[in-house]
Structure formats: C-alpha cells, structure tokens
C-alpha cells in the first residue's frame, strides 16, 4: 500500500513520514499559497489617484483630496513595485496603471495641500 503526497502527488511507501520527492510531511494537508493580483493593486491606485485629483479641485473637499492623495501616494508607490516582485505576466500594464495613479495622487495631494494652506 502506498501513500500519496498531498503536495506533489508522488506515491510513497506507507511507512514513510515525509515525501521522497518534495519532503512534505505526508500527514499534513497542503494548501497552495494565495497569489496576489498586481492588476487589482494598480487599478485601485489609479482610481484613488483620480478621486484625489477630482476632490482637490472641488470646493469644500480639499481636505478629502489631501488625505486621499496621501493614501494614493502610499498605495501607488507599493503598486508600482508589486508586479516586479511577483514576476507578473502583465508587468508593463500594471506598472503603467500604478504609475499614472501615483502621479494623479501626487497632484491631488499637492493641490489639496495648497488649497488647505492657502485657505
């Protein structure tokens, strides 16, 4: 009788504690790691950047534009690097969208800050 490895599927002898192929413990179930979607990060960065820019121009919402711009700068900075770190297939698209979101967030932050200071 053999025991199938939950990680790689290799058939191991029944008296074996670890898989002979991948060294996974045979009595522990395998859960594959969750993958992050870099496109989702890039799109959220773009939406936040656009919202920060719009809010910075509207009367009475400059502080919201300032705060959203700051959040967008942080998220955009992270989102620009996520595709590179994850070796994503669509690196160019993700980095481009995140970069545009980052620039829009910076502009929204600066305009919101100028409106708050100038008021």
C-alpha positions in Angstrom: 0.0 0.0 0.0 1.3 3.5 -0.8 0.5 6.9 0.5 0.0 9.8 -2.0 1.7 13.1 -1.2 -0.8 15.9 -0.7 1.6 18.4 -2.2 3.2 16.8 -5.3 1.1 13.6 -5.7 4.1 11.2 -5.5 3.3 7.7 -4.3 5.3 6.9 -1.2 5.7 3.7 0.8 3.1 3.5 3.6 5.7 3.6 6.4 7.2 6.9 5.2 6.6 10.1 7.2 7.9 12.6 4.6 7.5 12.6 0.8 10.5 11.2 -1.1 10.1 13.8 -3.9 9.4 17.1 -2.1 10.0 16.4 1.6 6.4 17.4 2.5 5.1 15.7 5.7 2.5 13.2 4.4 0.0 13.6 7.3 -0.3 17.4 6.8 -2.7 18.7 4.1 -1.2 21.0 1.6 -2.8 24.4 0.9 -1.2 26.3 -2.0 -0.2 29.9 -1.2 -2.7 32.6 -2.3 -1.5 34.7 -5.2 -1.8 38.5 -5.2 -3.2 40.1 -8.2 -1.0 43.0 -9.2 -3.6 44.4 -11.7 -6.0 44.9 -8.8 -3.4 46.9 -6.9 -2.7 49.0 -10.0 -6.4 49.7 -10.7 -7.1 50.7 -7.1 -4.1 53.0 -7.2 -5.5 54.6 -10.4 -9.0 55.0 -9.0 -7.7 56.6 -5.8 -5.4 58.9 -7.7 -8.3 60.1 -10.0 -10.6 60.6 -7.0 -7.9 62.6 -5.1 -7.4 64.8 -8.1 -11.1 65.4 -8.5 -11.6 66.1 -4.8 -8.7 68.5 -4.7 -10.5 70.7 -7.3 -13.9 70.7 -5.8 -14.8 73.4 -3.2 -15.1 72.1 0.3 -13.4 68.8 -0.4 -9.8 69.9 -0.4 -9.0 68.0 2.8 -10.5 64.8 1.4 -8.4 65.3 -1.7 -5.3 65.8 0.5 -6.0 62.7 2.6 -6.9 60.5 -0.4 -3.8 61.9 -2.2 -1.6 60.8 0.6 -3.2 57.3 0.7 -2.9 57.1 -3.1 0.8 58.0 -3.0 1.5 55.2 -0.5 -0.6 52.7 -2.4 0.8 53.8 -5.7 4.3 53.5 -4.5 3.6 50.0 -3.4 1.7 49.1 -6.5 4.5 50.1 -8.9 6.7 47.5 -7.3 4.2 44.7 -6.9 4.4 43.4 -10.5 8.2 43.3 -10.4 8.3 41.5 -7.0 5.7 38.9 -8.1 7.1 38.3 -11.6 3.7 39.1 -13.1 2.9 38.4 -16.8 1.4 41.8 -17.4 4.2 43.9 -15.8 4.1 46.8 -18.3 0.3 47.3 -17.9 0.4 47.1 -14.1 3.3 49.4 -13.7 1.9 51.9 -16.2 -1.5 52.0 -14.4 0.1 52.2 -11.0 2.4 54.9 -12.2 -0.4 57.0 -13.6 -2.3 56.5 -10.3 0.8 57.6 -8.4 1.2 60.7 -10.4 -2.5 61.6 -10.1 -2.3 61.0 -6.3 0.7 63.3 -6.1 -1.0 66.1 -8.0 -4.2 65.7 -5.9 -2.1 65.7 -2.7 -0.2 68.9 -3.7 -3.3 70.7 -4.9 -5.2 69.7 -1.7 -2.3 70.8 0.4 -2.1 74.1 -1.4 -5.8 74.7 -1.0 -5.7 73.9 2.7 -2.6 76.1 3.4 -3.9 78.9 1.2 -7.3 79.0 2.9 
